[in-house]
Amino acid sequence: MTVSKVEKETRGTFTLELDPGESGFPFLPGQFNMLYVFGNGEVPISISGDPERPDILVHTVRAVGKVSKALCRLRPGDVLGVRGPYGSSWPVDACRERDILFVTGGLGLAPLRPAVFHIFNHRRDYGKVILLYGARSPDRLLYTKELETWSRALRVEPAVGSAGPDWKGHVGIVTNFIARMDCDPAQTKAMICSSESMMRSMISELNLLGIPDREIHLTLERNMKCGLGLCGHCQLGPTFVCKNGPVYSYDRVKELLAKREL
């Protein structure tokens, strides 16, 4: 596919828009693609665009390794390899008429973004919707224009680790503010994305709110190489993250995540 647009989000983080051609590229919120930069290699990257815009394929990438740095160096007109979409999706249909609590931090908003798009586009189908989103500082927040747009129909609660006097949102670790989200635990589904250590803290706070494990959904990042469940690099106990995930209900993987170095 050809790169049609590159937008810098924050320092070292870029959003790439690809042209999938006339056939488009349908996908489900939460799925990922394997992106190949010729001469550099291939990496799994979550799709971060609007599911109702299959004419534009969007990925947000942070430059941290050889391939991701090569992705961030691409410019409009460059070509890269794409295969997918792969994996499971956020349960947006099962959430209809329910309240939804999104909790995420940093780049973790990218895999959740398609689900937020879907719910924003079909707002009448859902109850109360809260997006609690954390970053190190205001200049590290992703998708700031969309956060403003989403706030017209959703409750958007940004939190940063440090900020100047002009900042009007929360200051502190995002998990510190979960208890302040006035959720009805019997009515709420939670969707979370962050590092595994941070998600453990998020889940503890969600449980304290009364939200049970089966109503908490998370997306996992493992060392995916093939995307097809064949190579075994992303194996987590009896499950393969690329094939059975990356989105799981927490009750399915709770015991697996509790085992060290699994």
C-alpha positions in Angstrom: 0.0 0.0 0.0 1.0 3.6 -0.5 1.4 6.1 2.3 -1.0 9.0 1.7 -0.4 11.1 4.8 1.9 11.2 7.8 1.1 13.3 10.9 3.3 13.8 13.9 1.4 13.2 17.1 4.1 13.6 19.7 7.8 13.4 19.9 8.7 10.1 18.2 5.1 9.1 17.5 3.5 9.3 14.1 0.2 8.4 12.5 0.3 6.9 9.0 -2.6 6.9 6.7 -2.5 4.3 3.9 -4.4 4.1 0.7 -6.0 0.6 0.5 -7.3 1.1 -3.1 -10.8 0.9 -4.4 -11.6 -2.3 -2.5 -11.0 -0.6 0.8 -9.8 -2.4 4.0 -12.7 -3.4 6.3 -11.6 -4.3 9.9 -13.0 -4.7 13.4 -12.1 -2.4 16.3 -9.1 -3.9 18.1 -7.6 -5.9 15.2 -4.0 -5.4 14.0 -2.0 -5.7 10.8 1.5 -6.9 10.1 3.4 -4.0 8.5 6.5 -4.7 6.4 9.1 -2.0 5.6 11.1 -3.4 2.7 14.7 -4.1 3.8 14.0 -3.6 7.5 11.4 -6.2 8.6 7.8 -6.7 9.8 6.0 -5.7 13.0 2.4 -6.0 14.3 0.7 -2.6 14.7 -2.9 -2.1 15.9 -5.3 -0.5 13.4 -6.2 2.9 14.9 -8.6 4.4 12.3 -12.4 4.6 12.0 -14.0 1.3 11.2 -16.6 3.1 9.2 -13.9 4.6 6.9 -12.5 1.5 5.1 -11.1 3.8 2.4 -8.4 5.0 4.8 -6.2 2.6 6.8 -4.6 4.2 9.8 -1.8 3.1 12.2 -0.1 5.1 14.9 3.5 4.1 15.5 6.1 5.0 18.1 9.7 4.9 16.9 11.3 2.4 19.4 13.0 -0.3 17.3 14.5 -0.9 13.9 11.2 -1.5 12.0 9.1 1.0 13.9 11.8 3.7 13.3 11.7 2.8 9.6 7.9 3.2 9.6 8.2 6.6 11.2 10.6 7.7 8.4 8.1 7.0 5.7 6.7 9.9 3.7 3.6 10.3 1.4 4.2 8.3 -1.7 6.3 5.6 -0.1 5.2 2.0 -0.2 5.0 -0.7 2.5 3.7 -4.2 2.8 0.4 -4.9 4.7 -1.2 -8.1 5.7 -4.2 -8.6 7.9 -6.4 -7.8 9.6 -5.7 -10.3 12.3 -7.0 -11.1 15.8 -10.0 -10.6 18.0 -11.9 -7.3 18.5 -13.4 -5.1 21.2 -16.9 -6.2 22.1 -18.7 -3.1 20.9 -21.8 -4.9 19.8 -22.1 -6.7 23.2 -21.9 -3.4 24.9 -25.0 -1.9 23.4 -27.3 -0.3 26.0 -24.5 -0.7 28.5 -22.2 1.9 30.2 -18.6 1.9 29.0 -15.4 2.9 30.8 -12.3 3.2 28.7 -9.0 3.4 30.7 -5.7 3.8 28.9 -2.4 5.6 28.9 0.0 6.9 26.3 0.1 4.9 23.1 -2.5 2.6 24.6 -5.2 4.9 23.2 -4.3 3.8 19.6 -5.7 0.2 19.9 -8.8 1.6 21.6 -9.4 4.5 19.2 -11.5 2.4 16.7 -13.8 1.3 19.5 -14.2 5.0 20.6 -14.9 6.0 17.0 -17.6 3.3 16.7 -19.3 4.2 19.9 -19.1 7.9 19.1 -20.7 7.2 15.7 -23.5 5.2 17.3 -23.8 7.2 20.5 -27.6 6.5 21.0 -26.9 2.8 21.2 -24.9 3.1 24.4 -25.4 4.4 28.0 -22.8 6.5 29.8 -19.4 6.5 28.2 -16.2 7.6 30.0 -12.7 7.8 28.5 -10.0 8.1 31.2 -6.8 8.7 29.4 -3.4 9.3 30.9 0.0 10.7 29.6 3.2 11.9 31.1 2.5 15.5 30.2 -0.1 17.5 28.1 2.3 17.5 25.1 2.3 13.6 25.2 -1.5 13.3 24.7 -2.5 11.7 21.4 -5.3 12.8 19.1 -6.0 16.0 20.9 -8.4 17.3 18.2 -10.4 14.1 18.5 -10.4 14.2 22.3 -12.1 17.6 22.0 -14.6 16.3 19.4 -15.4 13.1 21.4 -16.0 15.3 24.5 -19.1 16.6 22.9 -20.8 13.2 23.3 -18.6 11.3 25.7 -17.1 12.1 29.1 -13.4 12.6 28.4 -11.2 12.7 31.5 -7.5 13.3 30.6 -4.8 12.9 33.3 -1.1 13.8 33.1 1.8 13.1 35.4 2.9 16.7 35.5 1.6 20.0 34.0 1.8 23.7 34.2 -0.8 26.1 35.8 -2.9 26.2 32.6 -3.7 22.5 32.7 -7.4 21.9 33.7 -7.4 18.1 33.8 -6.3 15.6 36.4 -2.7 15.5 37.6 -1.3 12.1 38.6 -1.2 8.5 37.5 -4.3 7.5 35.6 -5.1 4.6 37.9 -5.5 7.1 40.8 -8.6 8.4 39.2 -10.5 5.2 38.3 -12.3 5.3 41.7 -13.6 8.8 40.9 -15.5 7.5 37.8 -19.0 7.2 39.0 -19.9 3.9 37.3 -22.7 1.5 38.0 -20.8 -1.8 38.3 -23.8 -3.8 37.3 -24.2 -1.8 34.1 -20.6 -1.2 33.1 -18.1 -2.9 30.7 -14.5 -1.7 30.9 -12.0 -1.7 28.1 -8.3 -1.1 29.0 -5.0 -0.9 27.2 -1.5 -0.2 28.6 1.5 -2.1 29.7 0.7 -5.4 31.5 2.0 -4.0 34.8 -0.2 -0.9 34.5 -3.2 -3.0 33.4 -2.9 -5.1 36.6 -3.2 -1.9 38.6 -6.1 -0.8 36.5 -7.9 -4.1 37.0 -7.4 -3.9 40.8 -9.1 -0.5 40.8 -11.9 -1.6 38.5 -12.5 -4.6 40.8 -12.7 -2.2 43.8 -15.4 -0.3 41.9 -17.3 -3.6 41.7 -16.7 -4.4 38.0 -16.1 -8.2 37.7 -13.3 -9.8 35.7 -15.7 -11.0 32.9 -16.7 -7.4 32.2 -13.2 -6.2 31.8 -11.6 -6.5 28.4 -7.9 -5.8 27.6 -5.6 -6.1 24.6 -2.2 -7.8 25.0 1.1 -7.2 23.3 3.3 -10.1 22.8 6.2 -10.9 20.5 4.1 -11.6 17.4 6.0 -12.7 14.3 3.6 -14.5 12.0 0.1 -13.2 12.9 -1.3 -16.7 12.1 -0.7 -18.7 15.3 1.9 -20.8 13.6 5.3 -19.6 14.9 4.6 -19.8 18.6 6.4 -16.5 19.5 3.3 -15.0 21.1 2.1 -18.1 23.0 0.6 -17.4 26.3 -0.2 -20.7 28.0 -2.7 -22.5 25.7 -3.5 -19.3 23.7 -1.8 -17.5 20.9 -2.2 -13.7 21.2 -2.1 -13.1 17.5 -4.9 -15.6 16.8 -7.0 -15.9 20.0 -6.3 -12.3 21.0 -5.1 -9.6 21.1 -8.4 -8.6 22.8 -9.4 -10.9 25.7 -11.9 -10.7 28.6 -9.8 -10.6 31.7 -11.4 -13.8 33.2 -9.9 -15.8 30.3 -6.3 -14.7 30.9 -6.3 -13.8 34.6 -4.5 -17.0 35.8 -2.1 -16.9 32.8 -1.0 -13.3 33.5 -0.4 -14.2 37.2 2.4 -16.6 36.3 5.8 -15.0 36.2 7.6 -15.0 32.8 4.8 -16.9 31.0 
